[in-house]
């Protein structure tokens, strides 16, 4: 029965039973982690052989004769550009291969625009334009929000719907406010909701008419091939769609192999228009002599092609899909029908978004910490860490073994129930 239909006496009776279970769990001194999208050991083992693919000096020579052990190829080796071109559906000349982190590329891009302006000739640096703003579809990725907050921008939340961000809201904002300079997006298996942006949403992004001529879309396609159960979800390429409206310079696309090969030792990429890429390379030539070409070559030789990456992702899914199913089964068993929670059922990506009863997420987080279960802090999925409804929690089920994940989820459901009763009684 829904908790809202219970009398105060019934709620307090239920609380007594739950309090007893809570104290029993607390006595077990749990030490469990569902805070970040960390790869399980079994996933890391899938890529172990990558470390030994460069056996001879000949293995280090690219198809254009460049020795990966030496200087050269600022924007990446041809094989790596070709691999990402296949994955993203974007021409190689519109790509730059980066280091081990797409987040680093995003930070650099924001910083470059703050200092020098966007790639258009005569563009005024963002930092010289007074107070500027950035749109943040929420719930969203906390590290995105941290970058723009660190740069002193005003962060504006945008509602997330089942098919992507609220485009009516976005169009109204960008068409009428010149101080809005960009938007963060995770278009496929979005963090944390698992939402897949619809074709219509992507078309509306491609055809935006921002008042600010230096407005940019930061399209973090981090989970572009991270499916869990069925075939990989397909989407139109935003860069190709934007070309139809003359907006290709408005788009930056990012991705990496952080959750495909080794987090912290993967390969990242930025994609944009040819014009933007050439301008970015000029800045890069001052900033760096180039990124780790040996690591790029390891990835090329290990995966070979997009098909090789897809096969790897099927093996990843075999390991983590049962974990997502387990979380959903426990939530259904423990929370369904109580009227105090709802959660996403993603087809890919790394997270489950849990909405508790309004005004209780922080309390749930506190209780989980007391039990020894580490979650992403309540509010982290909103700008400045402030969830206006205090209800959203991001669940990361990939790292713990199934036995520990079961314990953590049962503890979470217990805390969600207790927090709801405290709110109601």
NORZI-V745527 format. One record per residue. N is the residue number from 1. RES is the residue in three letters. SS is DSSP state (a for helix, b for strand, c for the rest). NEAR is the number of other ideal C-beta (glycine too) atoms within 12 Angstrom. Layout:
# NORZI-V745527
((N | RES | SS | NEAR) (N | RES | SS | NEAR))
This chain:
# NORZI-V745527
((1 | UNK | c | 14) (2 | UNK | c | 17) (3 | UNK | a | 32) (4 | UNK | a | 20) (5 | UNK | a | 14) (6 | UNK | c | 22) (7 | UNK | c | 14) (8 | UNK | a | 15) (9 | UNK | a | 12) (10 | UNK | a | 19) (11 | UNK | a | 27) (12 | UNK | a | 19) (13 | UNK | a | 16) (14 | UNK | a | 27) (15 | UNK | a | 26) (16 | UNK | a | 17) (17 | UNK | a | 18) (18 | UNK | a | 31) (19 | UNK | a | 21) (20 | UNK | a | 16) (21 | UNK | a | 24) (22 | UNK | a | 32) (23 | UNK | a | 17) (24 | UNK | a | 17) (25 | UNK | a | 28) (26 | UNK | a | 22) (27 | UNK | a | 13) (28 | UNK | c | 19) (29 | UNK | c | 13) (30 | UNK | c | 29) (31 | UNK | c | 16) (32 | UNK | b | 31) (33 | UNK | b | 27) (34 | UNK | b | 41) (35 | UNK | c | 29) (36 | UNK | c | 28) (37 | UNK | c | 37) (38 | UNK | c | 26) (39 | UNK | c | 32) (40 | UNK | c | 29) (41 | UNK | a | 15) (42 | UNK | a | 21) (43 | UNK | a | 31) (44 | UNK | a | 27) (45 | UNK | a | 18) (46 | UNK | c | 28) (47 | UNK | c | 33) (48 | UNK | a | 17) (49 | UNK | a | 18) (50 | UNK | a | 30) (51 | UNK | a | 19) (52 | UNK | a | 13) (53 | UNK | c | 23) (54 | UNK | c | 26) (55 | UNK | c | 13) (56 | UNK | c | 11) (57 | UNK | a | 13) (58 | UNK | a | 14) (59 | UNK | a | 20) (60 | UNK | a | 26) (61 | UNK | b | 25) (62 | UNK | c | 28) (63 | UNK | c | 16) (64 | UNK | c | 16) (65 | UNK | c | 14) (66 | UNK | c | 25) (67 | UNK | b | 20) (68 | UNK | c | 35) (69 | UNK | c | 20) (70 | UNK | c | 17) (71 | UNK | c | 14) (72 | UNK | c | 22) (73 | UNK | c | 32) (74 | UNK | c | 26) (75 | UNK | c | 35) (76 | UNK | c | 44) (77 | UNK | c | 40) (78 | UNK | a | 27) (79 | UNK | a | 34) (80 | UNK | a | 44) (81 | UNK | a | 36) (82 | UNK | a | 29) (83 | UNK | a | 38) (84 | UNK | a | 45) (85 | UNK | a | 28) (86 | UNK | a | 26) (87 | UNK | a | 38) (88 | UNK | a | 38) (89 | UNK | c | 25) (90 | UNK | c | 39) (91 | UNK | c | 22) (92 | UNK | a | 26) (93 | UNK | a | 21) (94 | UNK | a | 36) (95 | UNK | b | 41) (96 | UNK | b | 46) (97 | UNK | b | 48) (98 | UNK | c | 42) (99 | UNK | c | 32) (100 | UNK | c | 26) (101 | UNK | c | 30) (102 | UNK | a | 42) (103 | UNK | a | 32) (104 | UNK | a | 27) (105 | UNK | a | 40) (106 | UNK | a | 42) (107 | UNK | a | 27) (108 | UNK | a | 31) (109 | UNK | a | 46) (110 | UNK | a | 38) (111 | UNK | a | 24) (112 | UNK | a | 31) (113 | UNK | a | 39) (114 | UNK | a | 30) (115 | UNK | a | 20) (116 | UNK | a | 27) (117 | UNK | c | 26) (118 | UNK | c | 37) (119 | UNK | c | 30) (120 | UNK | c | 21) (121 | UNK | c | 13) (122 | UNK | c | 11) (123 | UNK | c | 25) (124 | UNK | c | 22) (125 | UNK | c | 22) (126 | UNK | a | 34) (127 | UNK | a | 21) (128 | UNK | a | 15) (129 | UNK | c | 24) (130 | UNK | c | 15) (131 | UNK | c | 19) (132 | UNK | c | 32) (133 | UNK | b | 33) (134 | UNK | b | 43) (135 | UNK | b | 44) (136 | UNK | b | 41) (137 | UNK | b | 45) (138 | UNK | b | 43) (139 | UNK | c | 46) (140 | UNK | c | 45) (141 | UNK | c | 41) (142 | UNK | a | 36) (143 | UNK | a | 30) (144 | UNK | a | 42) (145 | UNK | a | 40) (146 | UNK | a | 25) (147 | UNK | a | 33) (148 | UNK | a | 38) (149 | UNK | a | 24) (150 | UNK | a | 18) (151 | UNK | c | 30) (152 | UNK | c | 20) (153 | UNK | c | 34) (154 | UNK | b | 24) (155 | UNK | b | 34) (156 | UNK | b | 35) (157 | UNK | b | 33) (158 | UNK | b | 34) (159 | UNK | b | 26) (160 | UNK | b | 38) (161 | UNK | b | 23) (162 | UNK | c | 18) (163 | UNK | c | 23) (164 | UNK | b | 36) (165 | UNK | b | 41) (166 | UNK | c | 25) (167 | UNK | a | 31) (168 | UNK | a | 17) (169 | UNK | a | 26) (170 | UNK | a | 37) (171 | UNK | a | 25) (172 | UNK | a | 20) (173 | UNK | a | 34) (174 | UNK | a | 37) (175 | UNK | a | 20) (176 | UNK | a | 16) (177 | UNK | c | 22) (178 | UNK | c | 21) (179 | UNK | c | 24) (180 | UNK | b | 37) (181 | UNK | b | 44) (182 | UNK | b | 45) (183 | UNK | b | 46) (184 | UNK | b | 46) (185 | UNK | b | 45) (186 | UNK | c | 48) (187 | UNK | c | 49) (188 | UNK | c | 40) (189 | UNK | c | 39) (190 | UNK | c | 47) (191 | UNK | c | 44) (192 | UNK | c | 43) (193 | UNK | c | 43) (194 | UNK | c | 39) (195 | UNK | c | 37) (196 | UNK | c | 34) (197 | UNK | c | 41) (198 | UNK | c | 23) (199 | UNK | a | 20) (200 | UNK | a | 19) (201 | UNK | a | 37) (202 | UNK | a | 35) (203 | UNK | a | 24) (204 | UNK | a | 33) (205 | UNK | a | 43) (206 | UNK | a | 32) (207 | UNK | c | 27) (208 | UNK | c | 35) (209 | UNK | c | 21) (210 | UNK | c | 32) (211 | UNK | c | 19) (212 | UNK | c | 32) (213 | UNK | c | 23) (214 | UNK | c | 32) (215 | UNK | c | 38) (216 | UNK | b | 46) (217 | UNK | b | 48) (218 | UNK | b | 44) (219 | UNK | b | 47) (220 | UNK | b | 45) (221 | UNK | c | 43) (222 | UNK | c | 44) (223 | UNK | c | 43) (224 | UNK | c | 43) (225 | UNK | c | 39) (226 | UNK | c | 44) (227 | UNK | b | 31) (228 | UNK | c | 35) (229 | UNK | c | 24) (230 | UNK | c | 14) (231 | UNK | c | 14) (232 | UNK | c | 27) (233 | UNK | c | 28) (234 | UNK | c | 19) (235 | UNK | c | 36) (236 | UNK | c | 28) (237 | UNK | c | 31) (238 | UNK | a | 44) (239 | UNK | a | 40) (240 | UNK | a | 24) (241 | UNK | a | 32) (242 | UNK | a | 33) (243 | UNK | a | 24) (244 | UNK | c | 18) (245 | UNK | c | 22) (246 | UNK | c | 16) (247 | UNK | c | 29) (248 | UNK | a | 31) (249 | UNK | a | 31) (250 | UNK | a | 38) (251 | UNK | b | 46) (252 | UNK | b | 44) (253 | UNK | b | 49) (254 | UNK | b | 46) (255 | UNK | b | 41) (256 | UNK | b | 43) (257 | UNK | c | 44) (258 | UNK | c | 36) (259 | UNK | c | 44) (260 | UNK | c | 42) (261 | UNK | c | 38) (262 | UNK | c | 28) (263 | UNK | c | 28) (264 | UNK | c | 21) (265 | UNK | c | 27) (266 | UNK | c | 38) (267 | UNK | c | 46) (268 | UNK | b | 43) (269 | UNK | b | 48) (270 | UNK | b | 49) (271 | UNK | b | 47) (272 | UNK | c | 40) (273 | UNK | c | 33) (274 | UNK | a | 23) (275 | UNK | a | 23) (276 | UNK | a | 36) (277 | UNK | a | 35) (278 | UNK | a | 20) (279 | UNK | a | 27) (280 | UNK | a | 35) (281 | UNK | a | 29) (282 | UNK | a | 18) (283 | UNK | a | 26) (284 | UNK | a | 27) (285 | UNK | a | 16) (286 | UNK | a | 13) (287 | UNK | a | 23) (288 | UNK | c | 23) (289 | UNK | c | 14) (290 | UNK | c | 27) (291 | UNK | c | 36) (292 | UNK | c | 28) (293 | UNK | a | 36) (294 | UNK | a | 30) (295 | UNK | a | 36) (296 | UNK | a | 46) (297 | UNK | a | 36) (298 | UNK | a | 35) (299 | UNK | a | 45) (300 | UNK | a | 38) (301 | UNK | a | 32) (302 | UNK | a | 33) (303 | UNK | a | 35) (304 | UNK | c | 21) (305 | UNK | c | 20) (306 | UNK | a | 23) (307 | UNK | a | 16) (308 | UNK | a | 26) (309 | UNK | a | 35) (310 | UNK | a | 24) (311 | UNK | a | 20) (312 | UNK | a | 32) (313 | UNK | a | 36) (314 | UNK | a | 24) (315 | UNK | a | 21) (316 | UNK | a | 37) (317 | UNK | a | 34) (318 | UNK | a | 20) (319 | UNK | a | 27) (320 | UNK | a | 40) (321 | UNK | a | 29) (322 | UNK | a | 23) (323 | UNK | a | 40) (324 | UNK | a | 38) (325 | UNK | a | 25) (326 | UNK | a | 29) (327 | UNK | a | 40) (328 | UNK | a | 31) (329 | UNK | a | 23) (330 | UNK | a | 31) (331 | UNK | a | 35) (332 | UNK | a | 19) (333 | UNK | a | 16) (334 | UNK | a | 27) (335 | UNK | a | 33) (336 | UNK | c | 19) (337 | UNK | c | 16) (338 | UNK | c | 28) (339 | UNK | c | 21) (340 | UNK | c | 39) (341 | UNK | b | 36) (342 | UNK | b | 25) (343 | UNK | b | 36) (344 | UNK | c | 35) (345 | UNK | c | 26) (346 | UNK | c | 42) (347 | UNK | c | 27) (348 | UNK | b | 40) (349 | UNK | c | 46) (350 | UNK | c | 46) (351 | UNK | c | 48) (352 | UNK | b | 46) (353 | UNK | b | 40) (354 | UNK | b | 45) (355 | UNK | b | 34) (356 | UNK | b | 43) (357 | UNK | c | 34) (358 | UNK | c | 24) (359 | UNK | c | 22) (360 | UNK | c | 34) (361 | UNK | a | 43) (362 | UNK | a | 30) (363 | UNK | a | 27) (364 | UNK | a | 46) (365 | UNK | a | 36) (366 | UNK | a | 21) (367 | UNK | a | 36) (368 | UNK | a | 42) (369 | UNK | a | 26) (370 | UNK | a | 23) (371 | UNK | a | 33) (372 | UNK | c | 22) (373 | UNK | b | 39) (374 | UNK | b | 26) (375 | UNK | b | 42) (376 | UNK | c | 38) (377 | UNK | c | 25) (378 | UNK | c | 37) (379 | UNK | c | 29) (380 | UNK | c | 34) (381 | UNK | c | 47) (382 | UNK | c | 38) (383 | UNK | a | 32) (384 | UNK | a | 22) (385 | UNK | a | 27) (386 | UNK | c | 23) (387 | UNK | c | 35) (388 | UNK | c | 19) (389 | UNK | c | 23) (390 | UNK | c | 27) (391 | UNK | c | 34) (392 | UNK | b | 44) (393 | UNK | b | 50) (394 | UNK | b | 43) (395 | UNK | b | 55) (396 | UNK | c | 40) (397 | UNK | c | 48) (398 | UNK | c | 40) (399 | UNK | c | 31) (400 | UNK | c | 34) (401 | UNK | c | 21) (402 | UNK | a | 25) (403 | UNK | a | 14) (404 | UNK | a | 26) (405 | UNK | a | 34) (406 | UNK | a | 28) (407 | UNK | a | 28) (408 | UNK | a | 37) (409 | UNK | a | 40) (410 | UNK | a | 33) (411 | UNK | a | 38) (412 | UNK | a | 44) (413 | UNK | a | 41) (414 | UNK | a | 36) (415 | UNK | a | 43) (416 | UNK | a | 44) (417 | UNK | a | 38) (418 | UNK | a | 40) (419 | UNK | a | 37) (420 | UNK | a | 36) (421 | UNK | a | 35) (422 | UNK | a | 28) (423 | UNK | a | 25) (424 | UNK | a | 27) (425 | UNK | c | 22))
